[in-house]
Amino acid sequence: MYTRLIEFATPDFDMALKLRDLVLRKPLNMEFYSDDISKEYDSYHLAYFDDNDYLVGILILKPLNENVLKMRQVAVSPKCQGQGIGTYLVRSAESLAVNEGYTQFELNARENAVRFYKRMDYETVGNKFDEVGISHYKMKKKLS
């Protein structure tokens, strides 16, 4: 199992979109729009592949400025959840960010994911808010 960056608008990117749709959109009765996807061209797309080279996890890192990346769209295949893939993906993303010169991560965590991020030293910032019809918290982490 391993992580690697995937390129925008490639077959791997299409697989990642399918996974994100399954895990993040369909449960909310939402769908992707081409305008939303086209805005991801300048982001890092970090994918987790299993031993059979099948994409089972994805996260996106959107540069906000020269120091801050926003982590978005973290998704792990339902068949693979609870196996540490999400943790491995986030840790890999943190290493990538440091290597690229970034010093901070920001993210909007669904309320049910806050504990996951707190275990990795992310801190909540501000109050709970509603995004896409569900409760979220803004979270941050300084990278070193």
Secondary structure, 3 states (H helix, E strand, C coil): CEEEEECCCCHHHHHHHHHHHHHHHHHHCCCCCHHHHHCCCCCEEEEEECCCCCEEEEEEEEECCCCEEEEEEEEECHHHCCCCHHHHHHHHHHHHHHHCCCCEEEEEEEHHHHHHHHCCCCEEEEEEEEECCEEEEEEEEECC
